[in-house]
């Protein structure tokens, strides 16, 4: 069985408290309450102040590998990543939509643009 990671965060600020990581093998899915009993980082918190994002197994693997940090946007409750710029390594992190999602969005846009350009070239538009 493959279980995706869970990201526990402070609802008010989006700061990540705990990343459970992905689990493989003879593992079982745990509940919010079980995690609060199992993880010290959660046990010291008030449950009502903590949110959780449950990811699919393998979701954002490349983003977690290539980023230098991540958080949950407190407004949208979506995961955001920061990526270092080799030209400016001391620069403060800028959090943004996962690069994999950005690439998918731009790929979809380019496919649609290519389609419309083809129609124009063929005189069908």
N, CA and C atoms as a LAMMPS dump frame, in Angstrom:
ITEM: TIMESTEP
0
ITEM: NUMBER OF ATOMS
375
ITEM: BOX BOUNDS ff ff ff
-5.0000000000000000e+02 5.0000000000000000e+02
-5.0000000000000000e+02 5.0000000000000000e+02
-5.0000000000000000e+02 5.0000000000000000e+02
ITEM: ATOMS id mol type element x y z
1 1 1 N 0.842 -1.179 0
2 1 2 C 0 0 0
3 1 3 C 0.887 1.241 0
4 2 1 N 0.492 2.252 -0.751
5 2 2 C 1.2 3.53 -0.799
6 2 3 C 0.314 4.619 -0.218
7 3 1 N 0.844 5.369 0.725
8 3 2 C 0.101 6.458 1.358
9 3 3 C 0.851 7.757 1.14
10 4 1 N 0.139 8.753 0.649
11 4 2 C 0.733 10.065 0.422
12 4 3 C 1.013 10.799 1.72
13 5 1 N 1.807 11.816 1.593
14 5 2 C 2.174 12.598 2.777
15 5 3 C 1.022 13.475 3.243
16 6 1 N 1.09 13.844 4.51
17 6 2 C 0.161 14.81 5.086
18 6 3 C 0.992 15.992 5.567
19 7 1 N 0.512 17.161 5.242
20 7 2 C 1.168 18.396 5.661
21 7 3 C 0.289 19.052 6.718
22 8 1 N 0.766 19.101 7.941
23 8 2 C 0.055 19.774 9.028
24 8 3 C 0.612 21.194 9.137
25 9 1 N -0.285 22.171 9.28
26 9 2 C 0.131 23.571 9.269
27 9 3 C -0.729 24.408 10.212
28 10 1 N -0.205 25.574 10.595
29 10 2 C -0.971 26.523 11.395
30 10 3 C -1.972 27.213 10.484
31 11 1 N -3.234 27.12 10.801
32 11 2 C -4.277 27.703 9.967
33 11 3 C -4.085 29.213 9.824
34 12 1 N -3.681 29.879 10.879
35 12 2 C -3.571 31.337 10.869
36 12 3 C -2.456 31.874 9.977
37 13 1 N -1.359 31.137 9.845
38 13 2 C -0.202 31.665 9.115
39 13 3 C 0.27 30.789 7.959
40 14 1 N -0.128 29.535 7.933
41 14 2 C 0.318 28.637 6.869
42 14 3 C 1.654 27.971 7.138
43 15 1 N 2.261 28.268 8.278
44 15 2 C 3.556 27.66 8.604
45 15 3 C 3.401 26.154 8.791
46 16 1 N 4.302 25.4 8.204
47 16 2 C 4.239 23.942 8.293
48 16 3 C 4.756 23.492 9.658
49 17 1 N 3.97 22.659 10.309
50 17 2 C 4.345 22.089 11.598
51 17 3 C 4.965 20.715 11.395
52 18 1 N 4.358 19.935 10.478
53 18 2 C 4.795 18.559 10.289
54 18 3 C 4.51 18.095 8.869
55 19 1 N 5.494 17.445 8.285
56 19 2 C 5.343 16.753 7.001
57 19 3 C 5.555 15.277 7.325
58 20 1 N 4.507 14.476 7.201
59 20 2 C 4.614 13.067 7.581
60 20 3 C 5.423 12.253 6.587
61 21 1 N 5.623 12.789 5.388
62 21 2 C 6.322 12.038 4.357
63 21 3 C 5.419 10.963 3.775
64 22 1 N 5.886 10.352 2.712
65 22 2 C 5.128 9.276 2.078
66 22 3 C 5.478 7.962 2.755
67 23 1 N 4.517 7.036 2.72
68 23 2 C 4.74 5.736 3.338
69 23 3 C 4.396 4.63 2.35
70 24 1 N 5.202 3.573 2.4
71 24 2 C 5.036 2.452 1.473
72 24 3 C 5.147 1.151 2.25
73 25 1 N 4.403 0.153 1.798
74 25 2 C 4.516 -1.171 2.418
75 25 3 C 3.299 -1.502 3.238
76 26 1 N 3.544 -2.149 4.359
77 26 2 C 2.459 -2.558 5.248
78 26 3 C 2.151 -1.419 6.205
79 27 1 N 1.499 -0.397 5.67
80 27 2 C 1.16 0.778 6.459
81 27 3 C -0.34 1.008 6.383
82 28 1 N -0.846 1.729 7.361
83 28 2 C -2.267 2.053 7.359
84 28 3 C -2.425 3.57 7.423
85 29 1 N -3.527 4.033 6.889
86 29 2 C -3.856 5.459 6.953
87 29 3 C -4.247 5.799 8.384
88 30 1 N -3.73 6.898 8.903
89 30 2 C -4.052 7.325 10.264
90 30 3 C -5.006 8.511 10.211
91 31 1 N -5.722 8.702 11.301
92 31 2 C -6.66 9.817 11.396
93 31 3 C -5.964 11.04 11.983
94 32 1 N -6.64 12.162 11.897
95 32 2 C -6.171 13.409 12.491
96 32 3 C -5.9 13.194 13.975
97 33 1 N -6.83 12.557 14.659
98 33 2 C -6.7 12.33 16.1
99 33 3 C -5.519 11.404 16.416
100 34 1 N -5.343 10.359 15.64
101 34 2 C -4.22 9.442 15.855
102 34 3 C -2.887 10.16 15.657
103 35 1 N -2.828 11.013 14.644
104 35 2 C -1.589 11.761 14.403
105 35 3 C -1.282 12.702 15.56
106 36 1 N -2.306 13.315 16.147
107 36 2 C -2.084 14.201 17.287
108 36 3 C -1.551 13.437 18.491
109 37 1 N -1.91 12.185 18.6
110 37 2 C -1.393 11.362 19.698
111 37 3 C 0.013 10.847 19.41
112 38 1 N 0.345 10.671 18.135
113 38 2 C 1.606 10.04 17.739
114 38 3 C 2.775 11.005 17.565
115 39 1 N 2.515 12.207 17.09
116 39 2 C 3.589 13.142 16.76
117 39 3 C 3.706 14.235 17.821
118 40 1 N 4.893 14.397 18.37
119 40 2 C 5.153 15.411 19.392
120 40 3 C 4.845 16.804 18.863
121 41 1 N 5.198 17.061 17.604
122 41 2 C 4.982 18.385 17.006
123 41 3 C 3.503 18.769 17.023
124 42 1 N 2.628 17.783 16.952
125 42 2 C 1.19 18.053 16.963
126 42 3 C 0.62 18.024 18.376
127 43 1 N 1.117 17.132 19.202
128 43 2 C 0.589 16.956 20.56
129 43 3 C 0.652 18.242 21.377
130 44 1 N 1.625 19.093 21.078
131 44 2 C 1.765 20.334 21.84
132 44 3 C 0.907 21.471 21.282
133 45 1 N 0.083 21.197 20.291
134 45 2 C -0.766 22.21 19.654
135 45 3 C -2.232 22.024 20.022
136 46 1 N -3.005 23.089 19.819
137 46 2 C -4.456 23.018 19.974
138 46 3 C -5.012 22.566 18.627
139 47 1 N -5.696 21.421 18.578
140 47 2 C -6.146 20.859 17.298
141 47 3 C -6.93 21.826 16.415
142 48 1 N -7.729 22.704 17.007
143 48 2 C -8.534 23.644 16.22
144 48 3 C -7.696 24.684 15.475
145 49 1 N -6.427 24.837 15.846
146 49 2 C -5.559 25.822 15.196
147 49 3 C -4.714 25.207 14.086
148 50 1 N -4.89 23.895 13.886
149 50 2 C -4.048 23.162 12.942
150 50 3 C -4.901 22.643 11.78
151 51 1 N -4.389 22.833 10.563
152 51 2 C -5.032 22.282 9.373
153 51 3 C -4.162 21.182 8.799
154 52 1 N -4.724 20.421 7.875
155 52 2 C -3.955 19.345 7.248
156 52 3 C -4.302 19.276 5.763
157 53 1 N -3.268 19.114 4.951
158 53 2 C -3.433 18.827 3.527
159 53 3 C -3.008 17.384 3.319
160 54 1 N -3.876 16.585 2.707
161 54 2 C -3.54 15.199 2.406
162 54 3 C -3.214 15.116 0.925
163 55 1 N -1.995 14.674 0.613
164 55 2 C -1.557 14.57 -0.772
165 55 3 C -1.628 13.123 -1.246
166 56 1 N -1.808 12.962 -2.526
167 56 2 C -1.767 11.64 -3.129
168 56 3 C -0.316 11.15 -3.108
169 57 1 N -0.134 9.855 -3.116
170 57 2 C 1.213 9.294 -3.175
171 57 3 C 1.887 9.781 -4.464
172 58 1 N 3.057 10.361 -4.353
173 58 2 C 3.802 10.851 -5.513
174 58 3 C 3.454 12.263 -5.937
175 59 1 N 2.434 12.848 -5.336
176 59 2 C 2.028 14.203 -5.708
177 59 3 C 3.103 15.204 -5.303
178 60 1 N 3.519 16.013 -6.237
179 60 2 C 4.53 17.06 -6.035
180 60 3 C 5.911 16.527 -5.671
181 61 1 N 6.21 15.29 -6.012
182 61 2 C 7.514 14.713 -5.667
183 61 3 C 8.655 15.578 -6.179
184 62 1 N 8.568 15.988 -7.435
185 62 2 C 9.637 16.799 -8.016
186 62 3 C 9.738 18.158 -7.328
187 63 1 N 8.604 18.738 -6.966
188 63 2 C 8.622 20.03 -6.281
189 63 3 C 9.266 19.921 -4.905
190 64 1 N 8.944 18.865 -4.161
191 64 2 C 9.569 18.681 -2.852
192 64 3 C 11.079 18.486 -2.998
193 65 1 N 11.503 17.807 -4.059
194 65 2 C 12.921 17.542 -4.277
195 65 3 C 13.676 18.803 -4.668
196 66 1 N 13.08 19.624 -5.521
197 66 2 C 13.795 20.779 -6.081
198 66 3 C 13.59 22.08 -5.317
199 67 1 N 12.64 22.115 -4.413
200 67 2 C 12.381 23.366 -3.692
201 67 3 C 13.297 23.476 -2.478
202 68 1 N 13.366 24.697 -1.96
203 68 2 C 14.126 24.886 -0.728
204 68 3 C 13.208 25.207 0.444
205 69 1 N 11.905 25.045 0.229
206 69 2 C 10.937 25.252 1.293
207 69 3 C 9.525 25.21 0.755
208 70 1 N 8.58 25.056 1.661
209 70 2 C 7.178 25.068 1.27
210 70 3 C 6.335 25.517 2.44
211 71 1 N 5.134 25.965 2.118
212 71 2 C 4.174 26.408 3.125
213 71 3 C 2.775 26.233 2.56
214 72 1 N 1.792 26.48 3.391
215 72 2 C 0.409 26.482 2.95
216 72 3 C -0.052 27.928 2.941
217 73 1 N -0.577 28.372 1.818
218 73 2 C -1.083 29.732 1.729
219 73 3 C -2.298 29.83 2.647
220 74 1 N -2.267 30.737 3.655
221 74 2 C -3.371 30.801 4.622
222 74 3 C -4.686 31.294 4.016
223 75 1 N -4.626 31.954 2.871
224 75 2 C -5.842 32.449 2.224
225 75 3 C -6.481 31.381 1.35
226 76 1 N -5.661 30.742 0.499
227 76 2 C -6.187 29.753 -0.448
228 76 3 C -6.139 28.326 0.088
229 77 1 N -5.354 28.104 1.138
230 77 2 C -5.122 26.774 1.726
231 77 3 C -4.53 25.804 0.703
232 78 1 N -3.71 26.355 -0.211
233 78 2 C -3.009 25.542 -1.206
234 78 3 C -1.518 25.546 -0.899
235 79 1 N -0.86 24.476 -1.276
236 79 2 C 0.564 24.323 -1.048
237 79 3 C 1.346 25.234 -1.989
238 80 1 N 2.35 25.91 -1.445
239 80 2 C 3.228 26.77 -2.227
240 80 3 C 4.677 26.381 -1.923
241 81 1 N 5.527 26.514 -2.926
242 81 2 C 6.935 26.159 -2.788
243 81 3 C 7.811 27.373 -3.053
244 82 1 N 9.012 27.356 -2.501
245 82 2 C 10.023 28.364 -2.855
246 82 3 C 11.188 27.62 -3.491
247 83 1 N 11.778 28.266 -4.485
248 83 2 C 12.889 27.676 -5.225
249 83 3 C 14.047 28.658 -5.195
250 84 1 N 15.238 28.148 -4.917
251 84 2 C 16.388 29.043 -4.824
252 84 3 C 16.828 29.489 -6.215
253 85 1 N 17.343 30.703 -6.259
254 85 2 C 17.897 31.263 -7.486
255 85 3 C 19.413 31.212 -7.334
256 86 1 N 20.099 30.397 -8.147
257 86 2 C 21.552 30.271 -7.996
258 86 3 C 22.289 31.599 -8.148
259 87 1 N 21.679 32.561 -8.832
260 87 2 C 22.312 33.878 -9.009
261 87 3 C 22.17 34.741 -7.765
262 88 1 N 21.161 34.437 -6.923
263 88 2 C 20.926 35.208 -5.703
264 88 3 C 20.595 34.263 -4.546
265 89 1 N 21.581 33.486 -4.074
266 89 2 C 21.307 32.479 -3.044
267 89 3 C 20.843 33.045 -1.697
268 90 1 N 21.173 34.296 -1.377
269 90 2 C 20.78 34.883 -0.091
270 90 3 C 19.396 35.507 -0.12
271 91 1 N 18.787 35.568 -1.276
272 91 2 C 17.483 36.205 -1.436
273 91 3 C 16.42 35.481 -0.606
274 92 1 N 15.531 36.255 0.003
275 92 2 C 14.437 35.686 0.802
276 92 3 C 13.555 34.813 -0.083
277 93 1 N 12.99 33.751 0.503
278 93 2 C 12.154 32.857 -0.305
279 93 3 C 10.889 33.545 -0.803
280 94 1 N 10.536 33.23 -2.029
281 94 2 C 9.284 33.693 -2.621
282 94 3 C 8.458 32.439 -2.882
283 95 1 N 7.319 32.354 -2.232
284 95 2 C 6.485 31.166 -2.371
285 95 3 C 5.551 31.322 -3.561
286 96 1 N 5.393 30.223 -4.294
287 96 2 C 4.59 30.242 -5.504
288 96 3 C 3.941 28.883 -5.74
289 97 1 N 3.044 28.87 -6.707
290 97 2 C 2.389 27.63 -7.12
291 97 3 C 3.469 26.609 -7.476
292 98 1 N 3.245 25.324 -7.21
293 98 2 C 4.236 24.303 -7.566
294 98 3 C 4.633 24.397 -9.042
295 99 1 N 5.921 24.271 -9.327
296 99 2 C 6.404 24.361 -10.704
297 99 3 C 5.744 23.323 -11.61
298 100 1 N 5.445 22.149 -11.068
299 100 2 C 4.799 21.126 -11.901
300 100 3 C 3.429 21.611 -12.363
301 101 1 N 2.692 22.308 -11.501
302 101 2 C 1.394 22.848 -11.896
303 101 3 C 1.567 23.993 -12.892
304 102 1 N 2.593 24.821 -12.677
305 102 2 C 2.85 25.911 -13.617
306 102 3 C 3.173 25.361 -15
307 103 1 N 3.987 24.328 -15.045
308 103 2 C 4.353 23.727 -16.328
309 103 3 C 3.126 23.131 -17.022
310 104 1 N 2.267 22.459 -16.274
311 104 2 C 1.041 21.9 -16.852
312 104 3 C 0.15 23.004 -17.414
313 105 1 N 0.036 24.094 -16.673
314 105 2 C -0.786 25.227 -17.095
315 105 3 C -0.233 25.823 -18.395
316 106 1 N 1.078 26.029 -18.448
317 106 2 C 1.69 26.608 -19.648
318 106 3 C 1.649 25.633 -20.822
319 107 1 N 1.801 24.359 -20.553
320 107 2 C 1.724 23.355 -21.618
321 107 3 C 0.326 23.344 -22.225
322 108 1 N -0.688 23.357 -21.381
323 108 2 C -2.069 23.406 -21.875
324 108 3 C -2.291 24.654 -22.728
325 109 1 N -1.778 25.782 -22.261
326 109 2 C -1.915 27.037 -22.999
327 109 3 C -1.228 26.945 -24.359
328 110 1 N -0.015 26.399 -24.386
329 110 2 C 0.726 26.291 -25.648
330 110 3 C 0.051 25.334 -26.626
331 111 1 N -0.516 24.26 -26.132
332 111 2 C -1.231 23.32 -27.009
333 111 3 C -2.434 24.017 -27.633
334 112 1 N -3.174 24.758 -26.826
335 112 2 C -4.338 25.47 -27.357
336 112 3 C -3.924 26.557 -28.34
337 113 1 N -2.86 27.274 -28.022
338 113 2 C -2.354 28.31 -28.924
339 113 3 C -1.908 27.705 -30.247
340 114 1 N -1.212 26.588 -30.197
341 114 2 C -0.758 25.905 -31.405
342 114 3 C -1.948 25.475 -32.259
343 115 1 N -2.982 24.986 -31.605
344 115 2 C -4.191 24.567 -32.319
345 115 3 C -4.813 25.753 -33.061
346 116 1 N -4.958 26.879 -32.378
347 116 2 C -5.569 28.06 -33.006
348 116 3 C -4.701 28.615 -34.122
349 117 1 N -3.393 28.585 -33.945
350 117 2 C -2.5 29.03 -35.023
351 117 3 C -2.613 28.121 -36.236
352 118 1 N -2.776 26.828 -36.013
353 118 2 C -2.95 25.885 -37.108
354 118 3 C -4.235 26.2 -37.876
355 119 1 N -5.299 26.528 -37.168
356 119 2 C -6.561 26.886 -37.814
357 119 3 C -6.389 28.141 -38.668
358 120 1 N -5.665 29.115 -38.141
359 120 2 C -5.415 30.349 -38.895
360 120 3 C -4.613 30.052 -40.14
361 121 1 N -3.553 29.243 -40.01
362 121 2 C -2.721 28.892 -41.166
363 121 3 C -3.508 28.156 -42.25
364 122 1 N -4.473 27.353 -41.822
365 122 2 C -5.282 26.603 -42.765
366 122 3 C -6.462 27.433 -43.304
367 123 1 N -6.625 28.642 -42.789
368 123 2 C -7.706 29.501 -43.219
369 123 3 C -9.06 29.078 -42.683
370 124 1 N -9.058 28.341 -41.6
371 124 2 C -10.302 27.851 -41.029
372 124 3 C -10.816 28.72 -39.886
373 125 1 N -10.104 29.762 -39.609
374 125 2 C -10.53 30.631 -38.504
375 125 3 C -10.521 32.073 -38.914
